[in-house]
Amino acid sequence: MTELALDPIVQGRPAGFDIPAACFGLTVTEVQHYTDRLFRFRVTRPATFRFRSGEFVMIGLPNAERPVMRAYSIASPAWDDTLEFYSIKVPDGPLTEHLANIQVGDTILMRKKPTGTLVLDALTPGKRLWMLSTGTGIAPFASLIRDPETYERFDEVILCHGCREVAELTFGQEITDAALGDPLVGEMAQGRLRLFNTATREAYKVKGRITDMIRSGDIYTALNVPPITAADDRVMICGSMEMLADCRSICLELGLEEGANNRPAEFVVEKAFVD
């Protein structure tokens, strides 16, 4: 792959680079770094772009003749007038090594078609919605907890976020606080949206893997809720490959059926990842 020099005068886009017809060229409006491994950024939203909360898109940078594109969940809700993304920084990653250096005014490429399984339409009705996530897998849930439809469909929403280090839990706390204080969904979310954080490598008020806590029942005790059942509970899962496999196995053991856009059921798994 031939790398082209970035030209900051044209917002991070190489001179002479044409935006592919299948992509939008979006301008970065905000960047925030949480740790040396995690950051978020916002970009302008095209007036014609529509998506369902929880979906992902392919994004990349205009820094090569054939730009590297990777799947990123949209972390902002469907009603937001900007698009937000939450990313890990991977040394020598084909995309994230460069994406981690973006600044306000730079250009991001985004393919025009969103997709994904972590959408409300892929679940049958239920009383309680569990959102199980690790690391940047929390991104689609950042979108869903700020969508009014989530609270129209479920009586209770439990966002579970597991990370290695305590500092990596900051984004989840921020988006939960944002949802509870939002003029559109805050009143609906009060008393119904709950955040359950856990760290695996540092001392924290809750330490351990989410999957282990579900199997042991400790998570139900901590939250004072009944165990997951196919009759009452619906589950969305997004995280590492190991976590996805473990959570899927747990759901199947509990008698839940895996759903899809064309066949709604009791739980769904997102299989798209960044590099």
C-alpha positions as a LaTeX table, in Angstrom:
\begin{tabular}{lrrr}
\hline
Residue & $x$ (\AA) & $y$ (\AA) & $z$ (\AA) \\
\hline
Met1 & 0.00 & 0.00 & 0.00 \\
Thr2 & 1.36 & 3.40 & $-0.98$ \\
Glu3 & 1.14 & 6.01 & 1.77 \\
Leu4 & 0.38 & 9.58 & 0.75 \\
Ala5 & 1.60 & 12.53 & 2.78 \\
Leu6 & $-1.14$ & 14.25 & 4.79 \\
Asp7 & $-1.74$ & 17.90 & 4.04 \\
Pro8 & $-3.10$ & 19.73 & 7.11 \\
Ile9 & $-4.10$ & 22.72 & 4.99 \\
Val10 & $-6.95$ & 20.67 & 3.54 \\
Gln11 & $-8.12$ & 19.21 & 6.87 \\
Gly12 & $-5.92$ & 16.14 & 6.91 \\
Arg13 & $-6.77$ & 15.09 & 3.36 \\
Pro14 & $-3.94$ & 14.48 & 0.90 \\
Ala15 & $-3.80$ & 16.96 & $-1.96$ \\
Gly16 & $-5.65$ & 15.55 & $-4.96$ \\
Phe17 & $-7.45$ & 12.86 & $-2.93$ \\
Asp18 & $-11.04$ & 12.32 & $-4.05$ \\
Ile19 & $-13.60$ & 11.01 & $-1.57$ \\
Pro20 & $-14.80$ & 7.59 & $-2.87$ \\
Ala21 & $-18.40$ & 7.58 & $-4.09$ \\
Ala22 & $-19.34$ & 4.97 & $-1.48$ \\
Cys23 & $-18.06$ & 7.17 & 1.37 \\
Phe24 & $-18.81$ & 10.40 & 3.15 \\
Gly25 & $-15.92$ & 12.73 & 3.95 \\
Leu26 & $-16.58$ & 13.91 & 7.53 \\
Thr27 & $-14.82$ & 16.63 & 9.51 \\
Val28 & $-13.52$ & 15.90 & 13.01 \\
Thr29 & $-15.12$ & 18.30 & 15.52 \\
Glu30 & $-13.86$ & 16.90 & 18.85 \\
Val31 & $-11.19$ & 14.50 & 20.16 \\
Gln32 & $-10.73$ & 13.27 & 23.73 \\
His33 & $-8.02$ & 10.86 & 24.91 \\
Tyr34 & $-8.82$ & 8.86 & 28.07 \\
Thr35 & $-5.70$ & 6.72 & 28.42 \\
Asp36 & $-2.75$ & 5.75 & 26.26 \\
Arg37 & $-5.02$ & 3.05 & 24.82 \\
Leu38 & $-8.46$ & 4.68 & 24.50 \\
Phe39 & $-9.96$ & 7.78 & 22.90 \\
Arg40 & $-13.20$ & 9.08 & 21.44 \\
Phe41 & $-13.93$ & 11.51 & 18.64 \\
Arg42 & $-16.87$ & 13.30 & 17.04 \\
Val43 & $-17.41$ & 14.12 & 13.39 \\
Thr44 & $-19.97$ & 16.03 & 11.38 \\
Arg45 & $-23.09$ & 14.10 & 10.36 \\
Pro46 & $-24.32$ & 14.26 & 6.77 \\
Ala47 & $-27.93$ & 15.42 & 6.50 \\
Thr48 & $-28.79$ & 12.34 & 4.43 \\
Phe49 & $-27.25$ & 9.74 & 6.77 \\
Arg50 & $-29.69$ & 7.56 & 8.70 \\
Phe51 & $-28.95$ & 4.71 & 11.10 \\
Arg52 & $-30.49$ & 2.73 & 13.95 \\
Ser53 & $-28.97$ & 3.14 & 17.40 \\
Gly54 & $-26.53$ & 0.27 & 17.95 \\
Glu55 & $-25.40$ & $-0.09$ & 14.33 \\
Phe56 & $-21.83$ & 0.19 & 13.05 \\
Val57 & $-20.18$ & 1.69 & 9.98 \\
Met58 & $-16.87$ & 1.27 & 8.20 \\
Ile59 & $-14.52$ & 4.21 & 8.73 \\
Gly60 & $-11.02$ & 5.05 & 7.57 \\
Leu61 & $-8.60$ & 7.84 & 6.77 \\
Pro62 & $-7.78$ & 9.45 & 3.42 \\
Asn63 & $-4.08$ & 8.69 & 3.86 \\
Ala64 & $-3.53$ & 6.10 & 1.14 \\
Glu65 & $-4.52$ & 5.27 & $-2.42$ \\
Arg66 & $-6.59$ & 2.42 & $-0.99$ \\
Pro67 & $-7.60$ & 3.53 & 2.53 \\
Val68 & $-7.86$ & 0.91 & 5.29 \\
Met69 & $-11.47$ & 0.69 & 6.52 \\
Arg70 & $-12.57$ & $-0.88$ & 9.80 \\
Ala71 & $-15.91$ & $-1.45$ & 11.53 \\
Tyr72 & $-16.76$ & 1.04 & 14.27 \\
Ser73 & $-19.98$ & 1.15 & 16.26 \\
Ile74 & $-21.63$ & 4.55 & 16.31 \\
Ala75 & $-21.58$ & 5.69 & 19.94 \\
Ser76 & $-24.04$ & 8.55 & 19.49 \\
Pro77 & $-27.82$ & 7.94 & 19.38 \\
Ala78 & $-29.76$ & 8.02 & 16.12 \\
Trp79 & $-31.21$ & 11.47 & 16.91 \\
Asp80 & $-27.84$ & 13.21 & 17.48 \\
Asp81 & $-26.72$ & 15.80 & 14.95 \\
Thr82 & $-23.08$ & 14.59 & 15.15 \\
Leu83 & $-21.50$ & 11.12 & 15.05 \\
Glu84 & $-19.37$ & 9.85 & 17.91 \\
Phe85 & $-16.92$ & 6.93 & 17.93 \\
Tyr86 & $-14.94$ & 5.25 & 20.72 \\
Ser87 & $-11.66$ & 3.61 & 19.76 \\
Ile88 & $-8.72$ & 1.63 & 21.04 \\
Lys89 & $-5.18$ & 2.58 & 20.03 \\
Val90 & $-3.27$ & $-0.35$ & 18.52 \\
Pro91 & 0.48 & 0.14 & 17.96 \\
Asp92 & 1.23 & $-0.66$ & 14.32 \\
Gly93 & $-2.50$ & $-1.11$ & 13.66 \\
Pro94 & $-3.25$ & $-0.47$ & 9.96 \\
Leu95 & $-5.87$ & 2.12 & 10.92 \\
Thr96 & $-5.81$ & 2.92 & 14.62 \\
Glu97 & $-2.11$ & 3.81 & 14.71 \\
His98 & $-2.98$ & 6.76 & 12.46 \\
Leu99 & $-6.51$ & 7.37 & 13.73 \\
Ala100 & $-5.17$ & 7.97 & 17.23 \\
Asn101 & $-3.41$ & 11.11 & 15.92 \\
Ile102 & $-6.44$ & 12.84 & 14.38 \\
Gln103 & $-7.13$ & 16.43 & 15.30 \\
Val104 & $-10.09$ & 18.78 & 15.01 \\
Gly105 & $-10.47$ & 19.76 & 11.35 \\
Asp106 & $-9.13$ & 16.48 & 9.94 \\
Thr107 & $-11.17$ & 14.37 & 7.53 \\
Ile108 & $-12.57$ & 10.91 & 8.29 \\
Leu109 & $-13.93$ & 8.57 & 5.62 \\
Met110 & $-17.17$ & 6.75 & 6.40 \\
Arg111 & $-19.00$ & 4.33 & 4.16 \\
Lys112 & $-22.61$ & 5.29 & 3.63 \\
Lys113 & $-24.29$ & 2.02 & 4.67 \\
Pro114 & $-24.70$ & 1.24 & 8.41 \\
Thr115 & $-25.41$ & $-2.29$ & 9.61 \\
Gly116 & $-25.21$ & $-4.49$ & 12.71 \\
Thr117 & $-27.07$ & $-6.89$ & 14.98 \\
Leu118 & $-27.09$ & $-4.82$ & 18.19 \\
Val119 & $-30.39$ & $-3.16$ & 17.38 \\
Leu120 & $-33.70$ & $-3.24$ & 19.22 \\
Asp121 & $-35.44$ & $-4.73$ & 16.18 \\
Ala122 & $-33.40$ & $-7.93$ & 16.60 \\
Leu123 & $-34.90$ & $-8.62$ & 20.06 \\
Thr124 & $-38.33$ & $-9.83$ & 21.06 \\
Pro125 & $-40.19$ & $-7.92$ & 23.81 \\
Gly126 & $-38.99$ & $-8.42$ & 27.39 \\
Lys127 & $-38.89$ & $-6.78$ & 30.82 \\
Arg128 & $-35.16$ & $-6.30$ & 31.33 \\
Leu129 & $-32.38$ & $-5.50$ & 28.84 \\
Trp130 & $-28.82$ & $-6.57$ & 29.68 \\
Met131 & $-25.99$ & $-4.90$ & 27.77 \\
Leu132 & $-22.80$ & $-6.92$ & 28.31 \\
Ser133 & $-19.58$ & $-5.26$ & 27.16 \\
Thr134 & $-15.83$ & $-5.22$ & 27.57 \\
Gly135 & $-13.41$ & $-2.48$ & 26.48 \\
Thr136 & $-14.58$ & $-0.47$ & 23.47 \\
Gly137 & $-17.45$ & $-2.92$ & 23.07 \\
Ile138 & $-19.46$ & $-0.44$ & 25.12 \\
Ala139 & $-19.71$ & 1.90 & 22.10 \\
Pro140 & $-23.01$ & 0.63 & 20.61 \\
Phe141 & $-24.58$ & 0.71 & 24.07 \\
Ala142 & $-23.54$ & 4.35 & 24.42 \\
Ser143 & $-25.91$ & 4.89 & 21.50 \\
Leu144 & $-28.73$ & 2.68 & 22.77 \\
Ile145 & $-28.93$ & 4.03 & 26.34 \\
Arg146 & $-29.53$ & 7.49 & 24.89 \\
Asp147 & $-32.35$ & 6.34 & 22.59 \\
Pro148 & $-35.94$ & 6.84 & 23.87 \\
Glu149 & $-37.07$ & 3.64 & 22.13 \\
Thr150 & $-34.91$ & 1.58 & 24.50 \\
Tyr151 & $-37.00$ & 2.74 & 27.47 \\
Glu152 & $-40.24$ & 2.35 & 25.55 \\
Arg153 & $-39.42$ & $-1.33$ & 25.05 \\
Phe154 & $-37.88$ & $-2.28$ & 28.41 \\
Asp155 & $-38.69$ & $-1.58$ & 32.04 \\
Glu156 & $-35.06$ & $-1.84$ & 33.15 \\
Val157 & $-31.73$ & $-1.43$ & 31.33 \\
Ile158 & $-28.53$ & $-2.80$ & 32.85 \\
Leu159 & $-25.26$ & $-1.71$ & 31.23 \\
Cys160 & $-22.37$ & $-3.98$ & 32.25 \\
His161 & $-18.84$ & $-2.85$ & 31.38 \\
Gly162 & $-15.69$ & $-4.80$ & 32.17 \\
Cys163 & $-12.17$ & $-3.43$ & 31.62 \\
Arg164 & $-8.66$ & $-4.32$ & 32.65 \\
Glu165 & $-7.90$ & $-1.00$ & 34.35 \\
Val166 & $-10.06$ & 1.39 & 36.34 \\
Ala167 & $-9.24$ & 4.38 & 34.10 \\
Glu168 & $-10.74$ & 2.50 & 31.15 \\
Leu169 & $-14.18$ & 2.67 & 32.79 \\
Thr170 & $-14.40$ & 6.47 & 32.49 \\
Phe171 & $-16.19$ & 6.57 & 29.13 \\
Gly172 & $-18.95$ & 4.28 & 30.37 \\
Gln173 & $-19.56$ & 6.45 & 33.41 \\
Glu174 & $-19.63$ & 9.58 & 31.25 \\
Ile175 & $-22.19$ & 8.26 & 28.79 \\
Thr176 & $-24.38$ & 6.91 & 31.59 \\
Asp177 & $-24.34$ & 10.30 & 33.31 \\
Ala178 & $-25.10$ & 11.93 & 29.96 \\
Ala179 & $-28.12$ & 9.68 & 29.43 \\
Leu180 & $-29.50$ & 10.33 & 32.91 \\
Gly181 & $-29.10$ & 14.08 & 32.45 \\
Asp182 & $-30.28$ & 14.29 & 28.86 \\
Pro183 & $-33.38$ & 16.44 & 28.23 \\
Leu184 & $-34.76$ & 13.85 & 25.79 \\
Val185 & $-34.22$ & 10.57 & 27.67 \\
Gly186 & $-33.14$ & 11.55 & 31.18 \\
Glu187 & $-36.58$ & 11.37 & 32.75 \\
Met188 & $-37.25$ & 7.99 & 31.12 \\
Ala189 & $-33.87$ & 6.62 & 32.22 \\
Gln190 & $-34.10$ & 7.73 & 35.86 \\
Gly191 & $-34.48$ & 4.68 & 38.10 \\
Arg192 & $-34.36$ & 2.34 & 35.11 \\
Leu193 & $-30.82$ & 2.66 & 33.71 \\
Arg194 & $-28.13$ & 1.00 & 35.83 \\
Leu195 & $-24.37$ & 0.82 & 35.26 \\
Phe196 & $-22.39$ & $-2.15$ & 36.54 \\
Asn197 & $-18.62$ & $-1.63$ & 36.24 \\
Thr198 & $-15.89$ & $-4.14$ & 36.92 \\
Ala199 & $-12.09$ & $-4.18$ & 36.58 \\
Thr200 & $-10.01$ & $-7.32$ & 36.12 \\
Arg201 & $-6.40$ & $-6.21$ & 36.74 \\
Glu202 & $-6.65$ & $-3.45$ & 39.35 \\
Ala203 & $-8.24$ & $-3.05$ & 42.74 \\
Tyr204 & $-11.79$ & $-1.73$ & 42.35 \\
Lys205 & $-15.13$ & $-1.90$ & 44.17 \\
Val206 & $-16.04$ & $-4.79$ & 41.86 \\
Lys207 & $-13.25$ & $-6.98$ & 40.50 \\
Gly208 & $-13.61$ & $-9.88$ & 38.11 \\
Arg209 & $-15.02$ & $-10.95$ & 34.77 \\
Ile210 & $-18.66$ & $-10.30$ & 33.96 \\
Thr211 & $-19.04$ & $-13.84$ & 32.67 \\
Asp212 & $-17.75$ & $-15.34$ & 35.93 \\
Met213 & $-20.16$ & $-13.17$ & 37.93 \\
Ile214 & $-23.11$ & $-14.29$ & 35.83 \\
Arg215 & $-22.19$ & $-17.96$ & 36.25 \\
Ser216 & $-21.68$ & $-17.58$ & 40.01 \\
Gly217 & $-24.79$ & $-15.46$ & 40.45 \\
Asp218 & $-22.81$ & $-12.68$ & 42.14 \\
Ile219 & $-23.99$ & $-10.12$ & 39.59 \\
Tyr220 & $-27.63$ & $-10.80$ & 40.45 \\
Thr221 & $-26.91$ & $-10.37$ & 44.15 \\
Ala222 & $-25.00$ & $-7.13$ & 43.55 \\
Leu223 & $-27.80$ & $-5.67$ & 41.43 \\
Asn224 & $-30.65$ & $-7.24$ & 43.44 \\
Val225 & $-32.30$ & $-8.65$ & 40.34 \\
Pro226 & $-33.49$ & $-12.19$ & 39.52 \\
Pro227 & $-31.36$ & $-14.47$ & 37.32 \\
Ile228 & $-31.60$ & $-14.10$ & 33.54 \\
Thr229 & $-34.48$ & $-16.06$ & 31.99 \\
Ala230 & $-35.81$ & $-16.37$ & 28.46 \\
Ala231 & $-39.23$ & $-15.20$ & 29.67 \\
Asp232 & $-38.15$ & $-11.83$ & 31.07 \\
Asp233 & $-34.64$ & $-10.92$ & 29.93 \\
Arg234 & $-33.01$ & $-9.85$ & 26.68 \\
Val235 & $-29.24$ & $-9.65$ & 26.20 \\
Met236 & $-26.92$ & $-7.71$ & 23.90 \\
Ile237 & $-23.24$ & $-8.67$ & 23.79 \\
Cys238 & $-20.20$ & $-6.76$ & 22.46 \\
Gly239 & $-16.55$ & $-7.18$ & 23.38 \\
Ser240 & $-13.51$ & $-9.37$ & 22.85 \\
Met241 & $-13.73$ & $-12.64$ & 20.92 \\
Glu242 & $-13.31$ & $-14.68$ & 24.12 \\
Met243 & $-15.97$ & $-12.67$ & 25.91 \\
Leu244 & $-18.40$ & $-13.03$ & 23.00 \\
Ala245 & $-17.99$ & $-16.80$ & 22.96 \\
Asp246 & $-18.40$ & $-17.09$ & 26.74 \\
Cys247 & $-21.47$ & $-14.84$ & 26.89 \\
Arg248 & $-23.07$ & $-16.62$ & 23.95 \\
Ser249 & $-22.55$ & $-19.98$ & 25.66 \\
Ile250 & $-24.08$ & $-18.64$ & 28.87 \\
Cys251 & $-27.14$ & $-17.33$ & 27.04 \\
Leu252 & $-27.66$ & $-20.66$ & 25.29 \\
Glu253 & $-27.25$ & $-22.53$ & 28.58 \\
Leu254 & $-29.91$ & $-20.28$ & 30.11 \\
Gly255 & $-32.33$ & $-21.20$ & 27.33 \\
Leu256 & $-32.14$ & $-17.96$ & 25.34 \\
Glu257 & $-32.27$ & $-18.08$ & 21.54 \\
Glu258 & $-29.91$ & $-15.99$ & 19.41 \\
Gly259 & $-31.67$ & $-13.35$ & 17.31 \\
Ala260 & $-30.99$ & $-11.42$ & 14.12 \\
Asn261 & $-32.50$ & $-8.55$ & 12.15 \\
Asn262 & $-34.71$ & $-10.94$ & 10.19 \\
Arg263 & $-35.44$ & $-13.24$ & 13.15 \\
Pro264 & $-35.81$ & $-11.43$ & 16.51 \\
Ala265 & $-35.11$ & $-13.52$ & 19.61 \\
Glu266 & $-33.75$ & $-13.26$ & 23.17 \\
Phe267 & $-30.09$ & $-12.29$ & 22.66 \\
Val268 & $-27.79$ & $-10.82$ & 20.00 \\
Val269 & $-24.02$ & $-10.72$ & 19.49 \\
Glu270 & $-21.95$ & $-8.17$ & 17.56 \\
Lys271 & $-19.09$ & $-9.69$ & 15.62 \\
Ala272 & $-17.56$ & $-6.58$ & 14.00 \\
Phe273 & $-14.23$ & $-5.30$ & 15.33 \\
Val274 & $-11.62$ & $-2.61$ & 14.78 \\
Asp275 & $-7.99$ & $-3.60$ & 14.24 \\
\hline
\end{tabular}
